[in-house]
Amino acid sequence: MNKIENLTSYRRGLDKINASWSAFLAKRDRRLEQQRRHGKAAEKVAEDIIADLFTDVLDWSLAEINNQVRNADILLTRQGIKRLLIEAKRPGALAWNRRAVERALDQALRYAAEQKVLRL
């Protein structure tokens, strides 16, 4: 067992993830229903799923999730510090499309550099 796995905070976090994962997957499926009905879903669906993941599973507060900050889809902040930039794409947009993935990563890297965010 790694040293980090001995930490109470690590175990509590893992317990929270395990306890909330099924509910998150069910909520994600409800959000993706739009895609099943219309053949594709809007990028907003992906943004909502990401927000659900961070708030319901990973213990971020809704106040720490910032939408559309200087072109970035989602910017996570904690105590006023920019922690993570997320560039969302509509569900399925990146599947089996290497060029689309590369463009999305380039876009995210550019936004992160502009905002001086180290993680994306």
C-alpha positions in Angstrom: 0.0 0.0 0.0 1.3 3.4 -0.9 1.8 6.1 1.7 -1.0 8.2 0.2 -3.4 5.3 0.6 -2.9 5.4 4.3 -4.1 9.0 4.6 -7.6 9.4 6.1 -8.4 12.1 3.6 -7.5 9.8 0.7 -9.8 7.0 2.1 -12.6 9.5 2.7 -12.3 10.8 -0.9 -12.3 7.3 -2.3 -15.3 6.3 -0.2 -17.2 9.4 -1.5 -16.3 8.5 -5.1 -17.5 5.0 -4.6 -20.7 6.0 -2.9 -21.6 8.6 -5.5 -20.5 7.0 -8.7 -23.7 5.0 -9.5 -25.9 8.1 -9.1 -23.5 10.1 -11.2 -23.7 7.5 -14.0 -27.5 7.5 -13.9 -27.6 11.3 -14.1 -25.1 11.3 -17.0 -27.3 8.9 -18.8 -30.3 11.2 -18.3 -28.3 14.1 -19.7 -27.2 12.0 -22.7 -30.9 11.2 -23.5 -30.8 14.3 -25.7 -28.2 12.6 -27.9 -30.3 9.4 -28.2 -33.4 11.5 -29.2 -31.7 13.8 -31.7 -28.6 11.9 -32.8 -26.3 14.4 -31.1 -26.2 16.5 -28.0 -25.1 20.1 -27.5 -21.7 20.9 -25.9 -23.7 22.2 -22.9 -24.6 18.6 -22.1 -20.9 17.8 -21.8 -20.4 20.8 -19.6 -23.2 19.8 -17.3 -21.9 16.3 -17.0 -18.4 17.6 -16.2 -19.9 20.0 -13.5 -21.8 17.0 -12.1 -18.6 15.0 -11.9 -16.8 17.7 -10.0 -19.6 18.6 -7.7 -21.3 15.3 -7.0 -18.3 13.0 -7.1 -15.1 14.9 -6.6 -16.2 17.3 -3.9 -15.9 20.7 -5.6 -18.5 23.3 -4.8 -20.7 24.7 -7.5 -19.2 28.2 -6.6 -15.8 26.9 -7.6 -17.0 26.0 -11.2 -16.8 29.0 -13.5 -18.3 28.8 -16.9 -17.1 30.6 -20.0 -14.1 32.4 -18.5 -12.2 34.2 -21.3 -13.2 31.5 -23.9 -12.6 28.5 -21.7 -15.7 26.4 -21.2 -15.0 25.6 -17.5 -12.4 27.0 -15.1 -12.2 25.4 -11.6 -11.0 27.7 -8.9 -10.3 27.2 -5.2 -9.7 30.0 -2.8 -9.4 32.4 -5.8 -6.7 30.3 -7.5 -7.2 29.0 -11.0 -6.7 25.2 -10.6 -8.0 23.5 -13.7 -9.2 24.6 -17.2 -11.6 22.3 -19.1 -12.4 22.7 -22.8 -15.6 20.7 -23.3 -16.8 19.3 -26.6 -20.3 17.9 -27.4 -20.6 14.2 -26.6 -19.2 12.1 -29.3 -17.3 14.9 -31.1 -13.9 13.5 -30.3 -14.7 9.7 -30.7 -12.4 8.1 -33.2 -11.2 11.4 -34.5 -7.6 12.1 -33.8 -7.5 15.4 -35.6 -10.5 16.7 -33.5 -8.7 15.6 -30.3 -5.5 17.4 -31.4 -7.5 20.6 -32.2 -9.3 20.4 -28.8 -6.0 20.0 -26.9 -4.4 22.8 -28.8 -7.4 25.0 -28.0 -7.2 24.1 -24.3 -3.5 24.6 -24.2 -3.9 28.1 -25.7 -6.6 29.1 -23.3 -4.6 27.7 -20.3 -1.5 29.6 -21.3 -3.5 32.8 -21.8 -5.0 32.5 -18.3 -1.8 31.1 -16.7 -3.5 27.8 -15.6 -1.1 24.9 -15.2 -3.6 22.0 -15.6 -6.1 21.2 -18.2 
